Amino acid sequence: MKVSHIEHLGIAVNSIEEAIPYWENVLGLKCYAIEEVADQKVRTAFFMLGQTKIELLEATSEDSTIAKFIENKGIGIHHMALAVEGIEEQLADAEAQGIRLIDKTPRKGADDMTIAFLHPKSTQGILTELCEKK
């Protein structure tokens, strides 16, 4: 697999509105986008930190993966996203190496990205997202 950098860290929060003041007022970052991804039942807020983004994730439904994550583990780091080129090829390479895929084919993600997730049971316990800029 060819990874260029950490694209973002996804952080599950109860409320984007309640979380933003910490990131802006305490850490001095600026939220540059808030977006809803309806098919994933999530609202996102993005901050830049050097080359890496911080993505806050708020559930928009009780049956979303973010709501289930918070129920089971509480708020905090949900996933690590890695920037790749040729996401389809990277998924095929990962699967050929025995990595369990959550997404067999890439899908639309937030912030103009094409995304696919690798299962944490085969990635050292870390939910890993592959991202490619459209």
DARA-V841294 format. One line per field, one symbol per residue. phi: phi as a letter, one per 20 degrees, with the letter a starting at -180 (. if undefined). psi: psi as a letter, one per 40 degrees, with the letter a starting at -180 (. if undefined). burial: + if it has 9 or more other C-alpha atoms within 8 Angstrom, else -. Layout:
phi = ???
psi = ???
burial = ???
//
This chain:
phi = .ddeaffadecfcfbfffeggffeeeemecfdacbddgfelbdccdcecmeddddecdfdbfeffffffffecnfqfebdddecdmgfffffffffenefefdfcfcfcflmddcbddfffccmndfddeccff
psi = ihhdihdihhhhidhdddddddddddeeihhehhihgdeefiiihiihgbeiihhhhhieideiddddddddeiiahdihhhhiigddddddddddeehhhdhdiiihaiffihiiiihdeeffehhhhhihh.
burial = -----+++++++++-+--+++-++----+-+-+++++---++++++++---++++++++----+++++++----+--+++++++--+--++-+++---+++-+--+--++--++++++++-++--+++++++--
//
